[in-house]
Amino acid sequence: MVEHNSQKDKYVTFKSGNEFFGLKIEYVNEIIVFQEITEIPESEDYVKGLINLRGKIIPVIDVRLRFKQEPFEYNDRTCIIVINVRDLVVGLIVEKIAEVVEITEENILPSPKMGKADASDNKYVYAIGKVGDDVKLLLDPERLLNDEELSSLDNKLELDEDDEEGDE
């Protein structure tokens, strides 16, 4: 029985800017169509706000803005990848989903440093995945959402929920 590992080498790939990124499928709860977002005042520009997903309030971030790429016009291909990182559920707004691919360990290379002492440009990419002749930049969702941001989003959500309970 090798079934428990069927997700092991699977990645959801999506386009952001001119690049294709991969996210381990084990982090992905679901992929939903783009929906109305409630903005959070005074949050980082890439934190687009909150969505209500079947009664659960989830913060959403725009991956392109997170990568300091040019903003893009949301359209009918725009999706939200709902991920779970250390028990925090977050939506990632992406231009479009490409496909689910299998990338085995021998096709995963360490992220190149390319002459950067601190490799800060690659801080979200932990490795490069080879898929046929293509390259996918493999993302570390924990780095994508750093601890301070995660806890401040979490705190904002808890505060908002406390406020709503007080209003009843």
TIVO-2410 file (N, C-alpha, C; in nm, 3 decimals):
# residues 168
REC num residu      c1      c2      c3 atome chaine
REC   1      M   0.084  -0.121   0.000     N      A
REC   1      M   0.000   0.000   0.000    CA      A
REC   1      M   0.087   0.125   0.000     C      A
REC   2      V   0.097   0.189  -0.112     N      A
REC   2      V   0.178   0.312  -0.121    CA      A
REC   2      V   0.084   0.433  -0.134     C      A
REC   3      E  -0.044   0.408  -0.110     N      A
REC   3      E  -0.142   0.510  -0.140    CA      A
REC   3      E  -0.123   0.641  -0.063     C      A
REC   4      H  -0.081   0.631   0.063     N      A
REC   4      H  -0.068   0.753   0.143    CA      A
REC   4      H   0.031   0.852   0.082     C      A
REC   5      N   0.118   0.805  -0.008     N      A
REC   5      N   0.215   0.893  -0.070    CA      A
REC   5      N   0.175   0.941  -0.209     C      A
REC   6      S   0.050   0.919  -0.249     N      A
REC   6      S   0.010   0.952  -0.385    CA      A
REC   6      S   0.022   1.102  -0.412     C      A
REC   7      Q   0.020   1.184  -0.310     N      A
REC   7      Q   0.030   1.329  -0.328    CA      A
REC   7      Q   0.175   1.379  -0.318     C      A
REC   8      K   0.266   1.290  -0.282     N      A
REC   8      K   0.402   1.330  -0.245    CA      A
REC   8      K   0.470   1.420  -0.347     C      A
REC   9      D   0.472   1.380  -0.474     N      A
REC   9      D   0.546   1.456  -0.575    CA      A
REC   9      D   0.455   1.545  -0.659     C      A
REC  10      K   0.332   1.568  -0.613     N      A
REC  10      K   0.237   1.646  -0.691    CA      A
REC  10      K   0.243   1.794  -0.654     C      A
REC  11      Y   0.238   1.877  -0.758     N      A
REC  11      Y   0.242   2.022  -0.740    CA      A
REC  11      Y   0.132   2.086  -0.823     C      A
REC  12      V   0.065   2.185  -0.765     N      A
REC  12      V  -0.027   2.268  -0.842    CA      A
REC  12      V   0.060   2.379  -0.900     C      A
REC  13      T   0.054   2.397  -1.032     N      A
REC  13      T   0.135   2.503  -1.093    CA      A
REC  13      T   0.043   2.615  -1.138     C      A
REC  14      F   0.095   2.736  -1.129     N      A
REC  14      F   0.018   2.853  -1.171    CA      A
REC  14      F   0.113   2.957  -1.229     C      A
REC  15      K   0.053   3.049  -1.304     N      A
REC  15      K   0.130   3.152  -1.371    CA      A
REC  15      K   0.124   3.280  -1.288     C      A
REC  16      S   0.238   3.346  -1.276     N      A
REC  16      S   0.244   3.479  -1.215    CA      A
REC  16      S   0.349   3.556  -1.292     C      A
REC  17      G   0.306   3.663  -1.359     N      A
REC  17      G   0.399   3.735  -1.445    CA      A
REC  17      G   0.438   3.641  -1.559     C      A
REC  18      N   0.568   3.632  -1.588     N      A
REC  18      N   0.614   3.544  -1.696    CA      A
REC  18      N   0.657   3.408  -1.645     C      A
REC  19      E   0.643   3.386  -1.517     N      A
REC  19      E   0.696   3.262  -1.457    CA      A
REC  19      E   0.584   3.166  -1.420     C      A
REC  20      F   0.622   3.040  -1.412     N      A
REC  20      F   0.531   2.939  -1.360    CA      A
REC  20      F   0.584   2.891  -1.226     C      A
REC  21      F   0.496   2.886  -1.129     N      A
REC  21      F   0.533   2.847  -0.993    CA      A
REC  21      F   0.462   2.717  -0.958     C      A
REC  22      G   0.523   2.644  -0.866     N      A
REC  22      G   0.462   2.520  -0.819    CA      A
REC  22      G   0.446   2.524  -0.668     C      A
REC  23      L   0.338   2.467  -0.622     N      A
REC  23      L   0.306   2.463  -0.480    CA      A
REC  23      L   0.273   2.318  -0.448     C      A
REC  24      K   0.337   2.262  -0.346     N      A
REC  24      K   0.309   2.123  -0.310    CA      A
REC  24      K   0.160   2.107  -0.285     C      A
REC  25      I   0.104   2.003  -0.344     N      A
REC  25      I  -0.041   1.985  -0.338    CA      A
REC  25      I  -0.088   1.961  -0.194     C      A
REC  26      E   0.003   1.913  -0.109     N      A
REC  26      E  -0.039   1.886   0.030    CA      A
REC  26      E  -0.081   2.014   0.104     C      A
REC  27      Y  -0.034   2.132   0.057     N      A
REC  27      Y  -0.074   2.259   0.120    CA      A
REC  27      Y  -0.208   2.309   0.068     C      A
REC  28      V  -0.252   2.255  -0.047     N      A
REC  28      V  -0.368   2.311  -0.116    CA      A
REC  28      V  -0.496   2.246  -0.066     C      A
REC  29      N  -0.587   2.328  -0.010     N      A
REC  29      N  -0.719   2.278   0.030    CA      A
REC  29      N  -0.810   2.268  -0.091     C      A
REC  30      E  -0.813   2.377  -0.169     N      A
REC  30      E  -0.900   2.381  -0.287    CA      A
REC  30      E  -0.862   2.500  -0.372     C      A
REC  31      I  -0.917   2.502  -0.492     N      A
REC  31      I  -0.897   2.615  -0.584    CA      A
REC  31      I  -1.036   2.666  -0.616     C      A
REC  32      I  -1.057   2.794  -0.596     N      A
REC  32      I  -1.191   2.851  -0.618    CA      A
REC  32      I  -1.184   2.964  -0.720     C      A
REC  33      V  -1.298   2.996  -0.779     N      A
REC  33      V  -1.302   3.108  -0.872    CA      A
REC  33      V  -1.286   3.236  -0.792     C      A
REC  34      F  -1.237   3.338  -0.858     N      A
REC  34      F  -1.217   3.467  -0.793    CA      A
REC  34      F  -1.352   3.518  -0.742     C      A
REC  35      Q  -1.353   3.575  -0.624     N      A
REC  35      Q  -1.478   3.628  -0.569    CA      A
REC  35      Q  -1.455   3.761  -0.501     C      A
REC  36      E  -1.565   3.822  -0.460     N      A
REC  36      E  -1.562   3.953  -0.396    CA      A
REC  36      E  -1.472   3.950  -0.272     C      A
REC  37      I  -1.389   4.052  -0.256     N      A
REC  37      I  -1.296   4.058  -0.143    CA      A
REC  37      I  -1.328   4.181  -0.059     C      A
REC  38      T  -1.336   4.163   0.072     N      A
REC  38      T  -1.354   4.275   0.163    CA      A
REC  38      T  -1.216   4.326   0.204     C      A
REC  39      E  -1.189   4.452   0.176     N      A
REC  39      E  -1.056   4.506   0.205    CA      A
REC  39      E  -1.035   4.523   0.354     C      A
REC  40      I  -0.908   4.508   0.395     N      A
REC  40      I  -0.870   4.534   0.534    CA      A
REC  40      I  -0.791   4.665   0.534     C      A
REC  41      P  -0.840   4.768   0.603     N      A
REC  41      P  -0.765   4.894   0.606    CA      A
REC  41      P  -0.627   4.875   0.669     C      A
REC  42      E  -0.532   4.953   0.622     N      A
REC  42      E  -0.396   4.956   0.678    CA      A
REC  42      E  -0.324   4.823   0.674     C      A
REC  43      S  -0.351   4.741   0.572     N      A
REC  43      S  -0.275   4.618   0.561    CA      A
REC  43      S  -0.176   4.635   0.445     C      A
REC  44      E  -0.080   4.543   0.436     N      A
REC  44      E   0.018   4.548   0.327    CA      A
REC  44      E  -0.055   4.549   0.194     C      A
REC  45      D   0.007   4.609   0.089     N      A
REC  45      D  -0.062   4.620  -0.040    CA      A
REC  45      D  -0.096   4.484  -0.101     C      A
REC  46      Y  -0.013   4.382  -0.075     N      A
REC  46      Y  -0.041   4.251  -0.135    CA      A
REC  46      Y  -0.150   4.175  -0.058     C      A
REC  47      V  -0.183   4.220   0.064     N      A
REC  47      V  -0.294   4.158   0.137    CA      A
REC  47      V  -0.421   4.225   0.085     C      A
REC  48      K  -0.493   4.151   0.001     N      A
REC  48      K  -0.608   4.210  -0.067    CA      A
REC  48      K  -0.730   4.222   0.023     C      A
REC  49      G  -0.735   4.140   0.129     N      A
REC  49      G  -0.849   4.148   0.219    CA      A
REC  49      G  -0.897   4.011   0.261     C      A
REC  50      L  -1.028   4.000   0.279     N      A
REC  50      L  -1.088   3.877   0.331    CA      A
REC  50      L  -1.197   3.828   0.238     C      A
REC  51      I  -1.212   3.697   0.231     N      A
REC  51      I  -1.327   3.639   0.161    CA      A
REC  51      I  -1.403   3.551   0.260     C      A
REC  52      N  -1.530   3.530   0.228     N      A
REC  52      N  -1.612   3.441   0.309    CA      A
REC  52      N  -1.629   3.313   0.228     C      A
REC  53      L  -1.564   3.207   0.274     N      A
REC  53      L  -1.570   3.080   0.204    CA      A
REC  53      L  -1.655   2.984   0.287     C      A
REC  54      R  -1.780   2.968   0.245     N      A
REC  54      R  -1.874   2.883   0.318    CA      A
REC  54      R  -1.875   2.912   0.467     C      A
REC  55      G  -1.879   3.041   0.502     N      A
REC  55      G  -1.890   3.080   0.642    CA      A
REC  55      G  -1.757   3.095   0.714     C      A
REC  56      K  -1.646   3.060   0.651     N      A
REC  56      K  -1.515   3.078   0.714    CA      A
REC  56      K  -1.448   3.199   0.651     C      A
REC  57      I  -1.400   3.289   0.735     N      A
REC  57      I  -1.336   3.411   0.686    CA      A
REC  57      I  -1.188   3.382   0.662     C      A
REC  58      I  -1.143   3.408   0.539     N      A
REC  58      I  -1.007   3.373   0.499    CA      A
REC  58      I  -0.937   3.497   0.442     C      A
REC  59      P  -0.815   3.528   0.491     N      A
REC  59      P  -0.739   3.638   0.429    CA      A
REC  59      P  -0.688   3.594   0.292     C      A
REC  60      V  -0.683   3.689   0.197     N      A
REC  60      V  -0.629   3.657   0.065    CA      A
REC  60      V  -0.515   3.753   0.031     C      A
REC  61      I  -0.412   3.697  -0.033     N      A
REC  61      I  -0.300   3.781  -0.075    CA      A
REC  61      I  -0.281   3.765  -0.226     C      A
REC  62      D  -0.238   3.871  -0.289     N      A
REC  62      D  -0.212   3.872  -0.432    CA      A
REC  62      D  -0.067   3.830  -0.452     C      A
REC  63      V  -0.049   3.713  -0.514     N      A
REC  63      V   0.085   3.657  -0.530    CA      A
REC  63      V   0.176   3.750  -0.611     C      A
REC  64      R   0.121   3.810  -0.716     N      A
REC  64      R   0.205   3.899  -0.799    CA      A
REC  64      R   0.258   4.016  -0.717     C      A
REC  65      L   0.172   4.076  -0.637     N      A
REC  65      L   0.218   4.190  -0.555    CA      A
REC  65      L   0.316   4.142  -0.450     C      A
REC  66      R   0.294   4.021  -0.398     N      A
REC  66      R   0.385   3.964  -0.299    CA      A
REC  66      R   0.524   3.948  -0.358     C      A
REC  67      F   0.530   3.912  -0.487     N      A
REC  67      F   0.659   3.894  -0.555    CA      A
REC  67      F   0.713   4.025  -0.611     C      A
REC  68      K   0.648   4.136  -0.579     N      A
REC  68      K   0.687   4.267  -0.629    CA      A
REC  68      K   0.684   4.274  -0.782     C      A
REC  69      Q   0.588   4.202  -0.840     N      A
REC  69      Q   0.566   4.210  -0.985    CA      A
REC  69      Q   0.460   4.316  -1.011     C      A
REC  70      E   0.443   4.350  -1.139     N      A
REC  70      E   0.340   4.447  -1.176    CA      A
REC  70      E   0.203   4.392  -1.139     C      A
REC  71      P   0.113   4.477  -1.086     N      A
REC  71      P  -0.023   4.428  -1.058    CA      A
REC  71      P  -0.090   4.387  -1.189     C      A
REC  72      F  -0.191   4.303  -1.181     N      A
REC  72      F  -0.262   4.264  -1.302    CA      A
REC  72      F  -0.411   4.279  -1.280     C      A
REC  73      E  -0.480   4.292  -1.392     N      A
REC  73      E  -0.625   4.306  -1.394    CA      A
REC  73      E  -0.686   4.169  -1.368     C      A
REC  74      Y  -0.768   4.154  -1.264     N      A
REC  74      Y  -0.833   4.025  -1.239    CA      A
REC  74      Y  -0.933   3.998  -1.350     C      A
REC  75      N  -0.942   3.871  -1.393     N      A
REC  75      N  -1.035   3.837  -1.500    CA      A
REC  75      N  -1.094   3.699  -1.475     C      A
REC  76      D  -1.158   3.641  -1.576     N      A
REC  76      D  -1.227   3.514  -1.554    CA      A
REC  76      D  -1.131   3.395  -1.536     C      A
REC  77      R  -1.002   3.416  -1.561     N      A
REC  77      R  -0.903   3.308  -1.537    CA      A
REC  77      R  -0.841   3.319  -1.397     C      A
REC  78      T  -0.863   3.434  -1.334     N      A
REC  78      T  -0.806   3.457  -1.201    CA      A
REC  78      T  -0.867   3.358  -1.102     C      A
REC  79      C  -0.782   3.294  -1.023     N      A
REC  79      C  -0.828   3.197  -0.925    CA      A
REC  79      C  -0.773   3.231  -0.787     C      A
REC  80      I  -0.831   3.168  -0.689     N      A
REC  80      I  -0.777   3.177  -0.553    CA      A
REC  80      I  -0.743   3.035  -0.511     C      A
REC  81      I  -0.614   3.014  -0.480     N      A
REC  81      I  -0.571   2.884  -0.430    CA      A
REC  81      I  -0.579   2.893  -0.278     C      A
REC  82      V  -0.664   2.813  -0.219     N      A
REC  82      V  -0.681   2.815  -0.074    CA      A
REC  82      V  -0.581   2.715  -0.015     C      A
REC  83      I  -0.486   2.768   0.064     N      A
REC  83      I  -0.383   2.682   0.121    CA      A
REC  83      I  -0.393   2.682   0.273     C      A
REC  84      N  -0.333   2.580   0.332     N      A
REC  84      N  -0.330   2.568   0.476    CA      A
REC  84      N  -0.183   2.560   0.517     C      A
REC  85      V  -0.136   2.662   0.587     N      A
REC  85      V   0.002   2.666   0.632    CA      A
REC  85      V   0.001   2.677   0.784     C      A
REC  86      R   0.051   2.577   0.848     N      A
REC  86      R   0.054   2.573   0.996    CA      A
REC  86      R  -0.080   2.616   1.056     C      A
REC  87      D  -0.186   2.552   1.012     N      A
REC  87      D  -0.321   2.575   1.065    CA      A
REC  87      D  -0.380   2.712   1.036     C      A
REC  88      L  -0.316   2.789   0.948     N      A
REC  88      L  -0.378   2.913   0.904    CA      A
REC  88      L  -0.418   2.893   0.758     C      A
REC  89      V  -0.545   2.919   0.730     N      A
REC  89      V  -0.595   2.904   0.594    CA      A
REC  89      V  -0.587   3.041   0.527     C      A
REC  90      V  -0.523   3.045   0.409     N      A
REC  90      V  -0.502   3.170   0.337    CA      A
REC  90      V  -0.532   3.146   0.190     C      A
REC  91      G  -0.588   3.247   0.124     N      A
REC  91      G  -0.612   3.238  -0.020    CA      A
REC  91      G  -0.502   3.311  -0.095     C      A
REC  92      L  -0.451   3.249  -0.201     N      A
REC  92      L  -0.351   3.312  -0.287    CA      A
REC  92      L  -0.416   3.345  -0.421     C      A
REC  93      I  -0.418   3.473  -0.455     N      A
REC  93      I  -0.477   3.513  -0.583    CA      A
REC  93      I  -0.370   3.493  -0.690     C      A
REC  94      V  -0.402   3.412  -0.792     N      A
REC  94      V  -0.308   3.386  -0.900    CA      A
REC  94      V  -0.375   3.416  -1.034     C      A
REC  95      E  -0.291   3.451  -1.132     N      A
REC  95      E  -0.344   3.485  -1.264    CA      A
REC  95      E  -0.422   3.370  -1.324     C      A
REC  96      K  -0.360   3.253  -1.325     N      A
REC  96      K  -0.433   3.136  -1.375    CA      A
REC  96      K  -0.362   3.010  -1.331     C      A
REC  97      I  -0.441   2.907  -1.309     N      A
REC  97      I  -0.387   2.776  -1.274    CA      A
REC  97      I  -0.337   2.712  -1.403     C      A
REC  98      A  -0.220   2.653  -1.398     N      A
REC  98      A  -0.168   2.585  -1.516    CA      A
REC  98      A  -0.214   2.440  -1.512     C      A
REC  99      E  -0.157   2.362  -1.420     N      A
REC  99      E  -0.190   2.220  -1.415    CA      A
REC  99      E  -0.137   2.161  -1.286     C      A
REC 100      V  -0.175   2.039  -1.261     N      A
REC 100      V  -0.115   1.963  -1.151    CA      A
REC 100      V  -0.010   1.874  -1.216     C      A
REC 101      V   0.114   1.884  -1.169     N      A
REC 101      V   0.222   1.806  -1.229    CA      A
REC 101      V   0.290   1.722  -1.122     C      A
REC 102      E   0.357   1.619  -1.168     N      A
REC 102      E   0.436   1.539  -1.078    CA      A
REC 102      E   0.581   1.579  -1.100     C      A
REC 103      I   0.650   1.614  -0.992     N      A
REC 103      I   0.792   1.648  -1.001    CA      A
REC 103      I   0.863   1.560  -0.898     C      A
REC 104      T   0.937   1.463  -0.948     N      A
REC 104      T   1.004   1.371  -0.857    CA      A
REC 104      T   1.132   1.435  -0.803     C      A
REC 105      E   1.178   1.381  -0.693     N      A
REC 105      E   1.292   1.440  -0.624    CA      A
REC 105      E   1.413   1.461  -0.714     C      A
REC 106      E   1.439   1.365  -0.806     N      A
REC 106      E   1.557   1.381  -0.891    CA      A
REC 106      E   1.542   1.496  -0.991     C      A
REC 107      N   1.420   1.548  -1.007     N      A
REC 107      N   1.398   1.663  -1.096    CA      A
REC 107      N   1.386   1.794  -1.020     C      A
REC 108      I   1.423   1.791  -0.893     N      A
REC 108      I   1.418   1.914  -0.812    CA      A
REC 108      I   1.561   1.957  -0.780     C      A
REC 109      L   1.592   2.079  -0.820     N      A
REC 109      L   1.726   2.133  -0.799    CA      A
REC 109      L   1.720   2.245  -0.697     C      A
REC 110      P   1.828   2.266  -0.620     N      A
REC 110      P   1.827   2.378  -0.526    CA      A
REC 110      P   1.811   2.511  -0.601     C      A
REC 111      S   1.751   2.606  -0.535     N      A
REC 111      S   1.732   2.738  -0.594    CA      A
REC 111      S   1.868   2.803  -0.619     C      A
REC 112      P   1.894   2.854  -0.739     N      A
REC 112      P   2.026   2.913  -0.766    CA      A
REC 112      P   2.045   3.045  -0.691     C      A
REC 113      K   2.167   3.071  -0.650     N      A
REC 113      K   2.195   3.195  -0.577    CA      A
REC 113      K   2.218   3.311  -0.674     C      A
REC 114      M   2.265   3.283  -0.793     N      A
REC 114      M   2.287   3.384  -0.897    CA      A
REC 114      M   2.357   3.510  -0.846     C      A
REC 115      G   2.466   3.492  -0.777     N      A
REC 115      G   2.548   3.606  -0.738    CA      A
REC 115      G   2.491   3.692  -0.627     C      A
REC 116      K   2.379   3.652  -0.571     N      A
REC 116      K   2.322   3.731  -0.461    CA      A
REC 116      K   2.375   3.674  -0.330     C      A
REC 117      A   2.430   3.761  -0.249     N      A
REC 117      A   2.484   3.713  -0.121    CA      A
REC 117      A   2.372   3.659  -0.033     C      A
REC 118      D   2.260   3.728  -0.028     N      A
REC 118      D   2.154   3.687   0.065    CA      A
REC 118      D   2.040   3.613  -0.005     C      A
REC 119      A   2.043   3.608  -0.138     N      A
REC 119      A   1.938   3.540  -0.216    CA      A
REC 119      A   1.798   3.588  -0.180     C      A
REC 120      S   1.786   3.716  -0.142     N      A
REC 120      S   1.656   3.766  -0.096    CA      A
REC 120      S   1.553   3.766  -0.209     C      A
REC 121      D   1.598   3.777  -0.334     N      A
REC 121      D   1.501   3.773  -0.444    CA      A
REC 121      D   1.436   3.636  -0.455     C      A
REC 122      N   1.505   3.535  -0.405     N      A
REC 122      N   1.452   3.400  -0.414    CA      A
REC 122      N   1.396   3.353  -0.281     C      A
REC 123      K   1.360   3.446  -0.195     N      A
REC 123      K   1.326   3.402  -0.060    CA      A
REC 123      K   1.200   3.317  -0.052     C      A
REC 124      Y   1.114   3.323  -0.153     N      A
REC 124      Y   0.992   3.241  -0.150    CA      A
REC 124      Y   1.011   3.110  -0.226     C      A
REC 125      V   1.115   3.105  -0.309     N      A
REC 125      V   1.140   2.988  -0.394    CA      A
REC 125      V   1.245   2.902  -0.327     C      A
REC 126      Y   1.209   2.777  -0.294     N      A
REC 126      Y   1.308   2.693  -0.226    CA      A
REC 126      Y   1.380   2.601  -0.323     C      A
REC 127      A   1.325   2.584  -0.445     N      A
REC 127      A   1.388   2.493  -0.540    CA      A
REC 127      A   1.333   2.517  -0.679     C      A
REC 128      I   1.398   2.454  -0.776     N      A
REC 128      I   1.356   2.460  -0.916    CA      A
REC 128      I   1.310   2.320  -0.954     C      A
REC 129      G   1.191   2.310  -1.014     N      A
REC 129      G   1.142   2.180  -1.058    CA      A
REC 129      G   1.149   2.170  -1.209     C      A
REC 130      K   1.205   2.061  -1.259     N      A
REC 130      K   1.210   2.040  -1.403    CA      A
REC 130      K   1.093   1.953  -1.444     C      A
REC 131      V   1.015   2.003  -1.540     N      A
REC 131      V   0.901   1.927  -1.592    CA      A
REC 131      V   0.918   1.924  -1.743     C      A
REC 132      G   0.967   1.812  -1.796     N      A
REC 132      G   0.997   1.807  -1.939    CA      A
REC 132      G   1.104   1.911  -1.969     C      A
REC 133      D   1.075   2.002  -2.064     N      A
REC 133      D   1.170   2.109  -2.097    CA      A
REC 133      D   1.140   2.236  -2.019     C      A
REC 134      D   1.037   2.232  -1.936     N      A
REC 134      D   0.997   2.353  -1.861    CA      A
REC 134      D   1.059   2.355  -1.723     C      A
REC 135      V   1.059   2.475  -1.666     N      A
REC 135      V   1.108   2.493  -1.529    CA      A
REC 135      V   0.996   2.556  -1.448     C      A
REC 136      K   0.971   2.502  -1.330     N      A
REC 136      K   0.873   2.559  -1.238    CA      A
REC 136      K   0.949   2.604  -1.114     C      A
REC 137      L   0.918   2.723  -1.066     N      A
REC 137      L   0.980   2.772  -0.943    CA      A
REC 137      L   0.896   2.720  -0.827     C      A
REC 138      L   0.955   2.641  -0.741     N      A
REC 138      L   0.878   2.577  -0.634    CA      A
REC 138      L   0.876   2.667  -0.511     C      A
REC 139      L   0.755   2.695  -0.465     N      A
REC 139      L   0.735   2.791  -0.357    CA      A
REC 139      L   0.730   2.724  -0.221     C      A
REC 140      D   0.782   2.795  -0.124     N      A
REC 140      D   0.767   2.755   0.015    CA      A
REC 140      D   0.658   2.842   0.075     C      A
REC 141      P   0.537   2.787   0.096     N      A
REC 141      P   0.427   2.871   0.144    CA      A
REC 141      P   0.454   2.933   0.279     C      A
REC 142      E   0.538   2.868   0.361     N      A
REC 142      E   0.567   2.928   0.492    CA      A
REC 142      E   0.650   3.054   0.477     C      A
REC 143      R   0.737   3.057   0.375     N      A
REC 143      R   0.815   3.180   0.352    CA      A
REC 143      R   0.728   3.287   0.287     C      A
REC 144      L   0.632   3.241   0.205     N      A
REC 144      L   0.541   3.333   0.137    CA      A
REC 144      L   0.464   3.414   0.240     C      A
REC 145      L   0.429   3.350   0.348     N      A
REC 145      L   0.355   3.415   0.456    CA      A
REC 145      L   0.447   3.411   0.577     C      A
REC 146      N   0.522   3.517   0.598     N      A
REC 146      N   0.616   3.507   0.709    CA      A
REC 146      N   0.543   3.517   0.843     C      A
REC 147      D   0.612   3.479   0.948     N      A
REC 147      D   0.549   3.464   1.080    CA      A
REC 147      D   0.477   3.589   1.128     C      A
REC 148      E   0.543   3.705   1.111     N      A
REC 148      E   0.480   3.829   1.162    CA      A
REC 148      E   0.348   3.852   1.091     C      A
REC 149      E   0.350   3.836   0.958     N      A
REC 149      E   0.227   3.860   0.882    CA      A
REC 149      E   0.120   3.760   0.919     C      A
REC 150      L   0.161   3.635   0.931     N      A
REC 150      L   0.063   3.531   0.967    CA      A
REC 150      L  -0.002   3.565   1.099     C      A
REC 151      S   0.079   3.598   1.199     N      A
REC 151      S   0.020   3.621   1.330    CA      A
REC 151      S  -0.061   3.750   1.331     C      A
REC 152      S  -0.019   3.853   1.255     N      A
REC 152      S  -0.097   3.977   1.256    CA      A
REC 152      S  -0.230   3.955   1.182     C      A
REC 153      L  -0.228   3.877   1.074     N      A
REC 153      L  -0.354   3.846   1.005    CA      A
REC 153      L  -0.445   3.767   1.097     C      A
REC 154      D  -0.386   3.670   1.164     N      A
REC 154      D  -0.462   3.586   1.256    CA      A
REC 154      D  -0.524   3.672   1.366     C      A
REC 155      N  -0.444   3.764   1.420     N      A
REC 155      N  -0.494   3.853   1.526    CA      A
REC 155      N  -0.606   3.941   1.475     C      A
REC 156      K  -0.590   3.997   1.353     N      A
REC 156      K  -0.695   4.081   1.296    CA      A
REC 156      K  -0.824   4.002   1.282     C      A
REC 157      L  -0.811   3.878   1.236     N      A
REC 157      L  -0.930   3.794   1.219    CA      A
REC 157      L  -0.997   3.770   1.353     C      A
REC 158      E  -0.916   3.737   1.454     N      A
REC 158      E  -0.973   3.711   1.586    CA      A
REC 158      E  -1.040   3.836   1.642     C      A
REC 159      L  -0.975   3.951   1.622     N      A
REC 159      L  -1.034   4.076   1.670    CA      A
REC 159      L  -1.167   4.103   1.599     C      A
REC 160      D  -1.168   4.084   1.465     N      A
REC 160      D  -1.290   4.108   1.390    CA      A
REC 160      D  -1.402   4.016   1.439     C      A
REC 161      E  -1.368   3.890   1.463     N      A
REC 161      E  -1.471   3.798   1.510    CA      A
REC 161      E  -1.520   3.836   1.648     C      A
REC 162      D  -1.429   3.884   1.735     N      A
REC 162      D  -1.470   3.930   1.868    CA      A
REC 162      D  -1.565   4.049   1.855     C      A
REC 163      D  -1.533   4.141   1.764     N      A
REC 163      D  -1.618   4.259   1.745    CA      A
REC 163      D  -1.758   4.215   1.702     C      A
REC 164      E  -1.765   4.121   1.611     N      A
REC 164      E  -1.895   4.077   1.562    CA      A
REC 164      E  -1.976   4.013   1.675     C      A
REC 165      E  -1.908   3.936   1.761     N      A
REC 165      E  -1.979   3.874   1.872    CA      A
REC 165      E  -2.033   3.980   1.967     C      A
REC 166      G  -1.959   4.088   1.985     N      A
REC 166      G  -2.001   4.194   2.073    CA      A
REC 166      G  -2.121   4.271   2.020     C      A
REC 167      D  -2.139   4.268   1.887     N      A
REC 167      D  -2.249   4.344   1.826    CA      A
REC 167      D  -2.384   4.278   1.845     C      A
REC 168      E  -2.385   4.149   1.877     N      A
REC 168      E  -2.514   4.078   1.880    CA      A
REC 168      E  -2.598   4.115   2.000     C      A
***
